[in-house]
């Protein structure tokens, strides 16, 4: 796998950590989860900037946000007990299909 996609993957992971900590921070009223939010989002944007040296911004953002949405939905269910209905699950499935179409078939995407 090309290094820029590995960097993008870590940008997604750190963004997911930041978003999970944002929920746990209880609107920034808990200190350590709030610190994690700031550190994780800072790392995520830095890594995203590195990935953007090679990957077009539209493609990188589509992958970053789409995979992040899916990861947060899974964490929301597993950690916070948040349930999704069928339309939400289908919509997220369409997001995943869109990411796959971009990555597999678009000439804009870097491989």
Secondary structure, DSSP 8 states (H G I E B T S, - for coil): --HHHHHHHHHHHHHHHHHHHHHHTTTTTSHHHHHHHHHHHHHHHHHHHHHTTTS-HHHHHHHHHHHHHHHHHHHHHHHH-----HHHHHHHHHHHHHHHHHHHH-SSS--
